[in-house]
């Protein structure tokens, strides 16, 4: 409505029509891009196994394993050759250490092309959508190095990669020659945009402290680089226009050297426009620079509009330019109250301006940070005042080090020692800030409606004295808050059960109509990943929860409790319940020690006990029997049959969780008789042949049976015989390997499956 009102003012009509035309052209350009990159004929046949697959490498990234973006060239299937187009992600085997570089041609034998995996749980990162935004429509995972054969280089590879990739590799080698880890990984992230050397802990600390932006090459770094280039060239006897042209060329070179990510491209283009305006003797405008940079980027790659980096970069600059001026008058009013002129002058010159820039950037990017990462840093406003100047020193000294690294080993070594000290100081500072109480807040839900309310309140404060605008923003804020509240709390209360897809492991979340949350098992953990980070925490965020009222661990096997340690760092856990286990079982002893250190109440459960969840919900313990405790430690005896078997009773509805109980335990459980009758069964031991006997299932007679099992697991779970028994018992079988997370909801005594994938 505001846009239409603006357009009807005759003097603004041409501008409105021009903007409308640009937006329409943008939609058409994006549709053309999707047709060219995401709608290839071979997609309709995925998954597709080929005899050989020929690809050309584009970019490489090394974390836990080597990963590359590659361009499809040719596929041979059943002896027939076909030419293909499009880009894929190529995952190499773990510990694959062959020297690869962009432009190389690889032939992969017995290759499987698949669609990128979508989210396996509510709230989980959508890798398929992310890759589609990059123009990538398929993935290929290689498990054996012998499948890969290098056959040469592509003839039509882009010249910027031919020139700048070897240079980047050379500079990385110089950094690693003088710096130990983690200093080497940190410096190459700051100077070259290569973040593969950063540890997950470092990334997390910088994110929690609200200074993650300094680890990504952005306008901050490009600004430092432009100043360095300007200072170096100022010593040469050059005409100022010639110097500006050289700076533009050097900035473009640095852009390609660092990988040409959206923030770098935006900052480089704006810098070039600035120097171009000086050379043309035209008065420049930051808004014009920003619009022109965005227009050129989206003209070439319209999909970048949906990239997080693009949105953060442009929003941050726009916010700084707009809000900085708005914040200056109130800041000046505060400074005028300081009577001592020298102190006031120092604060205004050295502290107030950087603080206002940081605050202005945070105002604009805060909604995006909360929306995408559910995180709001409280220390970022003040920490940036120290971190940004320190990063400026590190970047400037870092470029000098790279220059000395090619000229003098002695001088480079001295400067490297100084830089390593600065890096350690910076990392320590950020770690301490992130560890402060209330350094950051997790905000679990912040959608587009909340964004509208947020910005309406901001503009309401800014334009409070202008009555028409005050009325408009007040109405928008009020309506937005009412709609957000209706969407958040307007639904009918229900009993929800989510069998979380944690791979080859177990985890289930139960939420009651009265708001209680019960988590049964926390899935596996390994050096390659953790079920809490990958699955459980995203589900909790999706449901808007940061608290687990009751945590049950069925038995101390790593595939059932592996995520617990990580989960305890994220969520508040009121009570933990475990089966009685004698000392000597490593993971059980470790968990008990952690619970004692964190002073989390915990209790050992035996058959016959109960846990009251709320006024309508009880959990009854059916296993293990106290008398069988001594047999756990017997040689060759397994913990599975001493799993907690829990019967959850909510009103007249019953859910049975059987842990990893096998036939031996099931025979004992039959003694409970008709108490076992349940609407929903969590199938024991991932559907193994050693569980879910016919007599046991006949006693339960479940309507739904959930099987928590990993895709293509090495145990070949679930057993076809068990699936057949479940179907014969009348149960509808739902499996996490095929169906991803299984979300069941009971309302008014009726169970239904929630379709959470959109």
N, C-alpha and C positions, 0 to 999 in steps of 0.2 A: 504493500500500500504506500509506503514511504517512497519507493522507487517510482511508482506511478504518479504520485503527487509531484515529485521532482520533475518527471518528464513533462507534465502538463504545463509547467512554466515554460513558455515558448522559447526563451533563450537557452534552455537546457535540452530541448528536444533533439537537436542534432547529436549532442554528446550521448544521450540515452540510446538513440538509434544505433550509433556507432558501437557502443558497448554491447548492445543486444546482438549486433551482427558478429562481433568478436566472439561472444559466448556461443552463439550458434555454430560458428566455424570451429570452435574448440570441440564441441560435441561431435561434429562430423569428423574432425581429425582423429578423435579418440576412437570412434567407431571403425574408421578405416584402419587404425593401428591394431585394434582387436582382430579384425578380419585377417590382417597380414601375419600376426604373430601367434594368436591363440586359437585359431580355428583351422588347423591343418588337418588334411584328410586322415593321417595316421592316428590322430587322437581317438577316432571312433573305434579303433581296433585294440586299444590299450586295455589290459596289459598285453604286450607283444614280445615273444621270444624270437630272437634272430640267430642265424648262424654266425654272422659277423655284423658289426656296427662300426661305421667309419665316422669319426668326429674330428673337429678342429678345436683345440683348447682356446678359450678366451681369457679367463681370469682364474687365478688359483688362490685358495685360502687354506691355511693349515691350523687346525685346532686339535681336537682329539684325533681327527683323521683328516687326510687331504681331500679337499673338495674343489671342484672346478666347474665353471660354466663353459659349455661347449656348443659348437654349432654342428648340427646334423649335416652329414654329407651323403651317406649311402648306407643302405641296409640290404643284406643278403639273407633271404629266408626261403628254406626248402629249395636252395639252389637258384632262386630267382633274384635278380638284382633290381633295386628300385632307388631312384634318387629322392632324397628328402630335403626339406627345408625346416627351419625352426631351431630353437635353442633348448638345451636340456641342462640339468644339473647332473654331474658325474661324481659319485662317491667312490673313492678309491679304498682298497683294503686298509685295515689298521696296520700301522708300521710300514706302510709303503714309502720307501725312501729314494725312489728313482728321481733323478733331476729332470723336472719338467718345466716348461715355460710356455707362455701364450704363443699361439701360432703353430704349435706342433700338431701333426696329424697322428691320431691313434686308431688302431684297428682292435676292436674288442670282440673276442669270440664268445659264443654262447651268452649273449647279452640279453637282459630283460628290461624292456622299456615299460615304465608304469606311470600312472597318474601320480602327481605329488600327493602325499598323505594329507587328508583334511584333519580337523580337530577330532581327537578321540574322546574328549570329555568336554562338558559344558565349561565355557570360559577359557578353554585352552587356545594357545596361539594357532592361528589358521595358516599353516605353512603353504597350503595349496593356493590360497588367495594371495599370500605374499609373493609367491613365485609368479603367479599370473600377472601381478602388478609389475614384475620385472620382464614380462614377455616370455616366460618360461612355462612350458606346458607339459613337461615330462621329466622323469628322473630315471637314472640308471645306476644301480648299486653293483659294484664289482667286488666279489668276495675273495678271489684268488688272483695274485699278481701275474700268474702265468696266462691269464686271459688277455693281458694287455701287450700290444706290440706297437712300437714307435716306428713310423715309416717316413718321417721327414717333416717339412714345414709347408704351411699353406702359402700359396703365391700371392693371394689378394688380401693379406692381413693388413690391418690398419697401420699406417706409418707411425702414429704416435706410440703404439705399443712396441713396435720394433725399436724405436729410439729410446723411450723412457723406461720400459721394463728392465732392460739390462742395467741402466743407470741406477734404478731403484735397488736392484739386487746388489750392485756394487756398493752403494751407500749402506745397505743393511749389513753387508760383510764388514765394512769399516766399523760400524757401531758394535757389532758382536765381537770384534777383535779387541776392543778396549773396555767394554762394559760387561760385567756379570749380570745374570738375571737377578731380580726383575728389572734392573735399570735399563738393560738393552731393549726389552719389550716396551717399556714405558717411553723411552726416547724415540724409538721408531714410530710409535703411535703419535707422538706430538709433532714430529718433523715430516713423516712420510705417510701418515694415515694408515699404517699397517698395525692393526690392533690384535692380531692373532697371538702376540706374545704377552698380552695382559692376562693375569690370572683371574678366575671368577671372583675371588675374594676382593681383589682390587677394583674390579668393575662394580661390585655390589657396594663397596664403601663409597666410591665416588658418586654412585647413583643416590644412595641414602643421604649423602651430604649435599646433594643438589648441584654438584660441579662436574657432572658427567660430560658436559659440553666441552670442557677443555681437552678431553681425550679424543674428540672427533675433530678432524681438520674442518674449520669453519671460518666465518668472517673474522673472528678474533685472531686466528693464526695468519690468515691472508693479510690482515691489517698489519700485523707485526712484520711479515715478509715484505710488504710494500714499503714500509718505513725503512727496513734494512736495505732494500734495493735503492731507495731514494738517497740514503746516506752514502752508500758506496759510490753511486754514480755522480754524486755531487762533487766528488774530488776530481772528476775528469773534466777537462775543458770542453763541455758540450753545451750547445744551445738548449734552452729549457724544453723546447718542443721535441727536440731529438731525444733528450733524456726521458721525457714522458713516453715517447714511442717505445723506447727500450724497456722501460718499466712494464708497459703493457705486454710486450713480448715475453719478458721474464715471468710475469704473473701467469700468462697462459701456459708457459712451460711448467711452472710449479703446479698448476691445476692438473695437467696430464700426469705429472710425476706422482701425485698423491691419489690418482685413481678417478678424478673428475666426479666426485660425489656431489649431490645436490647443493649442500651448503657451500662447498668450494666453488662450484660453477657460479652460483648466485653471487658470492662475494667477489669473485674474479671479474665477472661481467660488470658489476656495479663499480668496481675499481677502474676498469677500462673505460666505462662511460664517464667517470669523474675526470680522468686524465684527458679523455677525448674532448670533453667540454672545455677544459682549460686550453687545449691546443686550438680549438675552433673559436676561442674567445666568446663562449656562450655562458650565460648564467645557468648553472645546473640546479636541479631539484632532486632531492633524495627520493621523493615519491615517483618521479619520472624514471630514475635509475632502477628503482625496485620493480616498477611495472614493466619496463623494457626487458629487464633480466628475466622476469617471470614469463613474459610473452615469448621470448626466444627459446627458453627451455621447454615450454609446453608445446611450442610449434614443432620442435624436433622430437620430443618425448612426452606426449600428452599424458601418459600413464603416471608421470611423476606427481601430478596433482594429488594422487592418493598415497604417495610415499610419506612416511612419518618424517623423514629428514627434510623433505621439501617444505612440509607444513610448519615444522619447528623453525626452520631457517627464515622463511619469509615472515612468519608471525612475530618472531623475535625482533627483526629489524623494524617492521611496521610499528610494533609496540614501543620500541625505544624512541623512534622518531616522533610518534604521536604523544605518548604519555610523558616523555621527559619534559616537554614544554609545559604541560599541564601541572606537573609536580613542582616546577620551579617556584611559582608564587608562594605556596604554603611553606616550602622549604626556606625561602628567603624570610618569611615572617618569623619562622622559628629562630633563624640565625640573628635577626634583629634584636631578639631578647637577650642575646649575649652582649654584655656591656663592654667587655674587654675587646677592643678593636683588633689587636694582633691575633688573639685566639680565634676571633670570628673569621678573620681573613684566612688563617691557616685551615680552619675547618671547611670553609667554602672552597678553597683551592684544592686541597688534598683529599678531603673525605666526602664532602657532600655530593660533588659531581659524580664520582664513581658509584656512590651509594644510590643516587637517583637513576643512573643508567641500569644498575642491577635490578632495582625495584621496578623500573619501567619494563624491562625485559621479562621479569617474573610475572607481572600483571597479565601480559599477553600469552605467555607460554604455560602458565599454571594450569588452565583448563585442559590443554593438550597433554601435559605431563600426568595429570590425574586421570584423564580419560584412557590413555594408553597404558600407563604403568601403575595406576592406583597409588601414587606416591606424591606426598607433598613435604618438601624439606623446609624445616623451620630455621635452620642455621645457614641456608644458602645466601640470604641477603647479606649477612655479615662476612661469611667465609669468602665470598667472591672478592671482597675488598683486599684480601691477602693473596688469594690463589691466583687471580688474574695477573697482577704485577709479577708474581713469582714465576708464572708460566711464561710471561714475556721475557724475563731474564733467561730462563732455560731455553726458549726457542732461539733467542738471539745468540746465546753462547753455543747452542747446538749447531747452528749453521756455521759458526766460526770453527767449531770442532771438525765438522765434515770437510771444511776447506783445509785445515791443518792436517787432517788424517791422510791426505794425499801428498803432503809436502814434508812434514816433520813428525817423526814418531815421538820424539821427546816432548815437543810442545803439545801435541795431541794428547799424550798421556797425562800431562799436567792438567790440561783443561778437562779431560775426561774425569779425573779425580774430583775436581771442583764440581762438575756437573752431576756426578754420582751423589755427592753430598747434598746438593740442592734437591735432587729427585727424591732421595730418602727423606729429607725434611718435608717435602711436599706430601709424600705418601703418608708419613707419620701424622702430619697435621690433619689430613683428611680422615685418616683412621680414627684419631681421637675425637674429631668433630662428629663423625658418624656414630661413635659409641656413646655420645652424651645422651642422658635421659631426654626423651621427647625431641630428639634431633630431627625426626621425621615422623610423619603420620601416614598410615595406610587409609585411604579413602576408597571404599569398596565399590561404590557405584557412582559414576559421573558421566551421564549421557548427554545427548544434544539438548535435551530439555533443561538440564542443570546448567549447561553452558549459556543458554539464552538468559536464564535467570541471573547468572553470575555477571555477564556483561551488562545486562540491564541495570543491575545494582551499581556497577562501576560508573556507568554513564549517568545514572541518577545522582550520584555524589558529585560528579564533575559539573553537571548542568543544573544543579539544584536551584540556582537563582533565575534560571530561564524557565518561566512557568509552563509554556506549551510543551517543551521537551520533558520537563519534570513530570507532567501528567502522563505523557506517552510511556516513559520508562517505568513509572510507578504501576501503570496498568499491566504492562508486559511482565514485570516482576511478579505481581500478585497472581496473575493468571498462570504464569509458568510454575510458581510454587504450588498452586492448587493442583495443577495437572500432574506435577512430579509426585506430590503426596498421594494422589489418587492412584497413580500407576504403581507406586511403591507399596502401598498398604491396602489397596482396594480389593485384592483378591480374597476369595474364601479360604479359610485355613484348611490345610490338608496334611495328611501323613505322607511324607516323601521318602522314598528309598532309592538311593543311587548306588548301583554296583559300579564303582569307578574302574576304568580301564587302566591298570597299572602294569600291563604286560603280564609276564609269568609270575603272578603274585596275587595277593588278595587285599581288597580294601572296599568297605561299604560305608556310606554315610546315611544316617537316618535322622530326619528332622521331624519334630512333632508339631501339631497345630498350635501348641502353647509356646513354641519357640525354642525348645530344647534341641540340642544337637548331640548325636551319638555317633562316634566313629569306631568301626570295628576293623582293626588291622590297618597298616599303613603302607603295605606294598614293599617292593624290593629296593635295594640300593647297590650301586657298584661304582667303580671309578669312571664309568661312562655316563652315569646319570642317577637321579634320585626320584623316586615316585612322589615324594612330597612336592618338590619343585615342579616336576613335569605334569602332575595330574591332580593331586589333592588340593594344593593351594589354589590353582585356577578354579576348581569347583567351589571352594569356599568363597573366593572373591565373586564368582558368578552369583552365588546365593546371598552375598552381602554379609558374610560372617567372618569374624576374627576370633571366635571363641569356640572351643570344643568342651561341652559340659562333661561328657563321659567318653573316655577312650578305653576300649577293650583290646587287648592283645591276645589272640587266641592261643598262640604258643611261640616260643622264642626261636623261630626259624627266620632267616634274613629276608625271605620273600614275603613275610607277614609283618615284620617290625622294622625293616630297613629304613623306611621314611620317617620313623618316629623322631630321631634326633634332630633332623632338619625341621620337622613340623613344630617341635617345641620352641624353636627360635622365632617362628612366625606367629603362631597362634597361642592364646592363653588356654591352658588345659586345666580344668578344675580337678578332675579325678582320673586316675588310671587304674585299671583292673587287669590282673594277670593270673594265669594258672600257677599253682605251687610247683616250683622247679628247684631241685637241689643245686647247691653251688657246683661250679665247674663248667657250666654252659656259658660260653663267652658272651654272646649277645645279651643273654638274660642278665648276667652279672653287670655288664656295662650299662644296660638300661636302668637297673636298680640304683647303680651309683649315680647316674645322671639325675634321676628322680629325687634322690636324697640331697644332692647338691643344690638343685633348684627348689627344694622344699615343696614338691608337688605331692599331694596326698595320693597314696597308692595302697592297693589292697589285693590280697591273694584270695581267689574264689575257688570253692569246691561245689560239687553237686548238692542241690538242696537249698542253696542261698538265693537271695533275690536282691535286685537293685531297683529302687523306686526312681523312675525318671521324672515323672510329673503326676498330677492327679489322675490321668487317664492311661498312663503308660508304665508298664513294669517289664523288667527283664529277669527271667528265671534261669538259673544255672543248672544244666542237666548233666554236665560232664566237666572235669574228671571226678571220679570217686576218690575220696580221701584214702581209702585202703590201698589203692594202686600206686601210691606215690613212690614207694621204695623201688618198684620195678622200672622206673624211668631210667635210672642209672645203670641198669643191667647191660652187659656187653651186647651190642647189636640191636638193642631195643630202640625204637623210634619214638620221638616226641609226638608224632601225629595223633596217636590214639589218646593222648592226654591233652588234646586241644580243648579250649573252652567251647562247649556247645551251648548256645544261648537261645532261649525261646522268648521272643519279644511279644508281649500282649498289649495291644492298644484297643480298648473297648472290646469289640467282639472279633477283632482281626488279629491274626497270629503270623509271625515271621520266624523261621527257624534258620539260625546260622550255625553251620556244622564245622567250621574251621577246616582242618585237614583230617578229620576223623575218618578212619578206615573201617573195614568189616568187623574187626575185633571190638571196636568201640560201639559200632552200630548194634551188635548183639546185646550189649549192656543197655544201650539206650532203648531197646524195645521194651524193657521193663517199665518204662514210663507210660506205656499203653496209649490210650486215646489222647493223652496230653500232647503227643507229637503232631496231631492234626494241625496243618498250617496252610494258609493260602499261598504263601511265598516260601520257597526253599532256596537258601544259598547252598549250592551243591558242594559236597565235601571234596577236598583234595584236587581241585581243578578238573573234576570229571575223570579222575583216574579209575582204572579198572578195579582197583582195590577198595573202592567206595561205592556208595549208592546201590546197595543190594536191593533185590526185588521185594523182599519182605519188609525192609525198612521203608521203601518208597510206598508200599501198599498201606503202611500205617499212617504215613504223612498225607498222602493224596493231595499234592500241591496243585494249585492252578497255574502258578508261574514258577519256573526253575531258572535261576541265574547261575551261569558258569563263568567264573573269573579265570581267564586263561590267556596266554600270550600268543600273538600271531606267529605261526610257523615255529612253535617251540620245539626244542630238541627232545622233549619227552613224548611228543605226539599226543598230548592231551587236547581235547577230551577223548576218551575211548568211545568208538562207535557203539559198543555194547551198552555203555552207560547212557548214551543219548537215546538209544532204542528203549531202554528200560524207563527212562523219564517220559518219553512219549507214550509208552504203553500205560503209564500211571495216570495219563490224562493231562500232564503238565505242558504248558507252552514253554519251550526251551529258548532262552535268550543267552547268547554268548558274547563276551566282550571282544573275542578275537574277530568275530564277524559283524557284530552290531555296535561295536565301540561301547561307551558307557551306557548302561541300562538304567533308565529313570522310570520308576514305577510310582504312581500316585494313587492314594486311596482317599476318596471323599464320599461321605455318607454310605460307607460299606461297599463301595464299588471301586474296583481296581482298574487302572488304565495305564498304558504306556505313554509317557510324555515324549513327543517328538521334538527334541531340543536342537536338532541340526536345522539351520535355516539357510 
